[in-house]
Amino acid sequence: MKLYTKPGACSTADHIALRWTGQPFDVQVMDAKTMKEPAYLAINPSGAVPAITDITANGEQFVLTQNAAIMGYIADTYPDAGLAGDGSAQQRAIASKWLAFCNSDLHPAFTPLFGPAAFIEDAAQHDAIKAAARKRIRKNFETANTALEGKQWLAGFRSVADPYLYVILRWADAMKIDLSDLANVVAFKQRMEADAGVQAVLKVEGLA
Ligand SMILES: N[C@@H](CCC(=O)N[C@@H](CS)C(=O)NCC(=O)O)C(=O)O
């Protein structure tokens, strides 16, 4: 399996998940320029990361985009890693629930903060949009903080959702969103940063 990632982007979460499987994989670290070049657009026409390529059991080329699908593929390809739980439908669903929270609630909450102009051209409105985004982001992290009460991991076991939450916590840091009062979230981030797999990925992506 080969992962295309950009340093610190949501694809870094897939990179950590792959590392956690303990299985060999290839990785290509992209940048804003190479993501828009024809070679990569042939893999993901939207020019976004993550994407993976793999070879099927029949020897055919397999290409997959969309973070949630890729995380599911990683978890299902390497079930022994337990990144979607113990194989029960219930644990798979709980891991998917928190992955969906990260991919569909928390991640898009940052979009107006990163690029308000995509929502409204009038620059005079941008501060208001960003302030609303910050509020929404906080609310989502409060949800994560509640979920982490008495738990090490979002789903109650280590899953594909955890690297995603971690990567988005890095965005919160970069955007100076104060989460210091959310003790469970703070402890989670420290746990992730102490993880050897996370540290190895940050090094490969030039973020260590
Ligand atoms: N819906 C897509 C969104 C992926 C996405 O937003 N990727 C960002 C990085 S976090 C990206 O590559 N944006 C395009 C760019 O940076 O040019 C998914 O879940 O995979």
PDBQT file of the ligand as one rigid body, heavy atoms in Angstrom, charges set to zero:
ROOT
HETATM    1  N1  LIG A 301     -13.168  15.089   1.761  1.00  0.00    +0.000 N 
HETATM    2  C1  LIG A 301     -11.757  14.910   1.646  1.00  0.00    +0.000 C 
HETATM    3  C2  LIG A 301     -11.074  16.189   2.112  1.00  0.00    +0.000 C 
HETATM    4  C3  LIG A 301      -9.584  16.077   2.080  1.00  0.00    +0.000 C 
HETATM    5  C4  LIG A 301      -8.951  17.399   2.398  1.00  0.00    +0.000 C 
HETATM    6  O1  LIG A 301      -9.582  18.379   2.810  1.00  0.00    +0.000 OA
HETATM    7  N2  LIG A 301      -7.644  17.432   2.203  1.00  0.00    +0.000 N 
HETATM    8  C5  LIG A 301      -6.913  18.661   2.344  1.00  0.00    +0.000 C 
HETATM    9  C6  LIG A 301      -5.802  18.502   3.359  1.00  0.00    +0.000 C 
HETATM   10  S1  LIG A 301      -6.430  18.269   5.005  1.00  0.00    +0.000 SA
HETATM   11  C7  LIG A 301      -6.307  18.982   1.004  1.00  0.00    +0.000 C 
HETATM   12  O2  LIG A 301      -5.594  18.190   0.440  1.00  0.00    +0.000 OA
HETATM   13  N3  LIG A 301      -6.667  20.160   0.461  1.00  0.00    +0.000 N 
HETATM   14  C8  LIG A 301      -6.269  20.568  -0.836  1.00  0.00    +0.000 C 
HETATM   15  C9  LIG A 301      -5.063  21.397  -0.825  1.00  0.00    +0.000 C 
HETATM   16  O3  LIG A 301      -4.415  21.564   0.230  1.00  0.00    +0.000 OA
HETATM   17  O4  LIG A 301      -4.723  21.909  -1.889  1.00  0.00    +0.000 OA
HETATM   18  C10 LIG A 301     -11.309  13.731   2.510  1.00  0.00    +0.000 C 
HETATM   19  O5  LIG A 301     -11.956  13.475   3.536  1.00  0.00    +0.000 OA
HETATM   20  O6  LIG A 301     -10.340  13.057   2.132  1.00  0.00    +0.000 OA
ENDROOT
TORSDOF 0
